[in-house]
């Protein structure tokens, strides 16, 4: 049956191997977003999959609006999941918000992380003085209003923009499905948490080696953000910009992305 934590987050442990790889999804998706990568890992690694609280696959009754008003709430979940699964050290693969969640968790418990792969990650999505995050505050406010006024219409417009494709593409349809599975008030709350977060002051405290991986063209994360992370992270880091488009390249371009992720999972920065 597993613990309450494991049940709440739909934790799945697959594969065999001495090293553990944890796969953590971003906003609007769930653990199914990793389906192209998992088959390539299970022969060599123990693979831990889970759903962030608020994903459409989790029980909305468990969503605590106060706890998840900041990314710290999610970071404590990650630590609990790793402890429950008796993971002493892992390669943490975090997409989008989960890249920052894993990084936050590593500040509290660096012993649990051998390295972090940050896919499509941003410490702050909103532009600031001398910082280009990609969005003006006014645009973010409009996004919140759109979620609130007509969630279904917002999903169908947001999905192709973020994935980078039209509604006919399988990856856009897949993202639309998992996005629409979320309860609208929870989706709004999580979007507010993400877009109002500013992790920049904490970057110097992240000492675990980080592999920063992103698409050449990503509506949500300009390429300059990966260079910003590389410059200000407290530990060793490396950047790889892939020839992909969109914010969910593991879903939309698996043929390009899976080999890149496997290489970063297997190799250390010094290699």
N, C-alpha and C positions, 0 to 999 in steps of 0.2 A: 504493500500500500504506500509506503513512504511517509515522510513526516508531513506536518501541516504546511511547512514552507514548500516542500517539493510538490505537494498536491496543488497548492495555490498558484504556483508558477509553471505547472505542467512540466516539471523537470524530467528530461529523458537522458539516460546515460547509455551510450552505444560504444561498440568497438572494444578493442583491446590494445594495450600498450602501456609502457611505463610513464609516458608523458601525457598530460591532459591538455586538450584544447577546448576552450569554452567559447561558444558562439552566441553572441548577444545582438539582437535585432534592434532596429530603429523605430521611429514613430510611424504608426499606421501599418506596420507589418507584424508578423509573429515568427516563431522559429521556422516556419515553412519556407521563409525567404532563403534559407541555407541549403535547400534541397539539392542544388547542383554541386555543392562543395562536400557535403557529408560523405557520399560514397567514396571519395578520394582519401578520406581521413581514417575511416573505421578499421582498416587493416593494420595501421601503424600507431594509432593514438586512441586513448580513451577520450570520447567526445561528449561534452556536456551541453545540452540544449535546454533553453528555458524561455518562458514568455515574460516580458515586463508586465507588471501590474497595470491594468488598463487596456491591454491588448484585447481584441475582440474574443480571443480564446480563453480569457480569464473571467472569473466571476466578478461582475461589477460591484457586488455587495462588499467585496474585499478592498475596493478602491477608497483609500483615505485621502480626501481632498487636501487636508492640511499636511500630511506626511509627504505627499507628492507635489506640493507647491514649490519644492526645490529639488534639484537633482540628487541631493544628499539622501533623500528617502530611498531612491533607487539604488544608490551606492551601498547603503546598509543591507538592502535586499541581496545584492550580489555577494557580499561577505557572508551573509546567512546561508545562501545557496551553496557556496564553496565549502563552508564549514560542515553543513549537513551532508554534502556529498563526499566528505573527507578528502577534499583536494588540498594538498599541502603546497602545491605550486602549479601554475598553469600558464599556457599561452592564451591570452585573452584577445579574442577577435571581436571588436565592437564596431557596429555600424552606426554612423550618425550620432544620435543622442547617447547611445550606449558606449561609444568610444570615450566620451567625456565622463560617463557614469563609471566605467572601468578605471579611468584615470583617477577620478575622485576616490574610489575604493582603494586604489593603490597607495594613496597618500596615507590613509589610516593603516593599511595592512600591506606594505610592500613585499613582505615575505610570501604572500599568496600569488604573486605575479612574476613570472620570469621575463615576460615582455608583453607589450600591448600592440596589436595591430589596429590602427585607427583608420577606418574606411569612411570617406566622406564626412570627416569630422570638422567641427568648428567650435572654438571657445566662445564665440559671440556672433550671432547672425545679423545684428543691427549695426549699421555704420556708426562710427564715432570719430572724434578728432584724431587724425593720423591713423585711422583704422578703417579698412573697407571690408565689412562683413557681408555685403551684398544686398541688404534691405534698409530702406528708410523706415523710421518708426511709424510714419503715416501708412506705409504699405502693410506693415504688421498689424496695425489697428484695423485696417480694412479686411485683412485675412480673418481676424477674430470675429468681426461683424458678419462676414460671409458664412463662417461655420455656424454661428448662432442663428442666422436668419433662415438658411435652407441647407442643412447638412448634406443631403443627397446631391443637390445641385453643385455644392462646393466640391464634394468628392470627385464628381465626374469631370470637373474643370481642373482640379488640383493634380490628379493622378497623371495625366499625360504630360503636364508641365514638369513635374518632378522626375518622372521616369525618363522622359525625353522620347516621345513617340506619339502615335495617335491611338484612339480608343480601340482600334482593330488589333493592336499588337497584344500578344499573349501576356507579356510582362506588365503592360498597363492595366489589362483586365485583372490580372492577379493582384496588383497593388490596390486597385479599386475595390476588389472583394474584401481584402483584409482591412482596408481603411473603413469601408462602410460597415464592417462587423463591429466597429467600436460604438459604444454608446455616445451620442452626440455631446452630452455635457462633459463626459470624461475626455473625449477628443479635444474639446475646447480647453479644458483645464491643462492637459498635457502640452498642447500647442503653446499656451501662455507660459508654462514653466520653461519650455525650450527656448522660445523667442525672447524671454525676459532674463534668461541666464547670462551671466558674464563670468566666464571661467579664467579670464586673462590674469587676474591677480594670483591665481593658484598654480599657474603653469610651472613656475620655478620650484614648486614643492613636489612635482612629479619626477621622481628619480629613476623609475623603472624604464628600461630601454623601450622606445616607441618607434614603430614603423608606420609612417604616415602615407596612406595610399588613397589616391582620389582620381576622379575622371578629369580629362582635359577640359571638358565643358560640363558644368554642373550649375543649374539654376540656383541652388541653395548655398553652394560653397564655391566662391571664386578661387582660382588656383593660388592666388596670393595668400590665402588663409593657411594653406599647408606650409608655406615658407614661414609664415608668422609663428606657427606652432613649432616648427623646427628651430627657429631662432630663440624662443623663450622657454621651451621645456627644460626642466632642471637636469635631466639625464641625457644619455646618448639618444640620438634620433636620426632617422633617415627618411627621405621623401622619395616616393615614386608616383609620377603622374602618368596614368595609363591613357591609351589612345581611345578611351571610351567616352560616351556622352551619358549624362543623367546622374541622378543622385543615388540610384539603386543599381549600380553596375553588376553586382553579383546576381541580380535577377534578369537584367536586360542584355548583358554581354558575358554570359558565363564562360564562353570559349576563350575569351581574353583574360577574364578575371581569375578564374580558378587556378590556372598555372602560376599567376602572380602571387596569389594568396598562399599557395603551397610552398612556393620558394621562400616567402617571408616567414612562414611558420617554421620551416626546416632550418633556415640559415640565421645566424646572428649578424648583427650590424657590422662587426669587424671583418666578416668573411668577404 
